[in-house]
Amino acid sequence: MSASARPHTAPGTGSDPRRSMVVCGVIGAAVTAALDEIVFHQILHWHHFYDRSTLGTGLLSDGLLHTAELLALVAGFFLYADLRRRRALAPAHARAGLFLGAGAFQVFDGIVDHKLLRLHQVRYGVDVTPYDWAWNLAGLVLLIVGGVLAFRAVRQSGARSLS
């Protein structure tokens, strides 16, 4: 395949920065969902994915979330293996994608699931304000780290293509 037939390939490297970032973004979001599911749903019993119905419905919603995160992990790692097999992995972009995916999941869960849709709260029976701040700030930190890594990766690949 010629270089012109691969529009997302970085010039002169054979790597695919955009795909590397997206694939690792999926893996980052899935890992963060798994951590949420395992730590807050199963170990601490602080909430279920959907807490506005019976316990059975809450457990069902946890199972569906767990299924979705596992499917995303499997798909993400297959796509990651494909990038490695084709020698198209752009490691700096992949690291950025991992943090961006993790942060995007965390912030989406904190803003959309917790506050807008009110599917569940971080914790019940206590003032949730510090928990909400910690939840969303953790997501924001992950997004900022991912953004900085993405900026550096783009600068590095741009500088490499000029030399």
Salt bridges, closest charged atoms under 4 A:
ASP36 OD1 - HIS41 NE2 3.55
ASP36 OD1 - HIS47 NE2 3.55
GLU37 OE1 - HIS41 ND1 3.13
ASP62 OD1 - HIS41 ND1 2.73
ASP62 OD2 - HIS48 ND1 2.60
GLU69 OE2 - HIS66 ND1 2.62
ASP82 OD1 - ARG85 NH2 2.60
ASP82 OD2 - ARG86 NE 3.08
ASP109 OD2 - HIS114 NE2 3.40
ASP109 OD1 - HIS120 NE2 3.58
ASP132 OD2 - LYS115 NZ 2.66
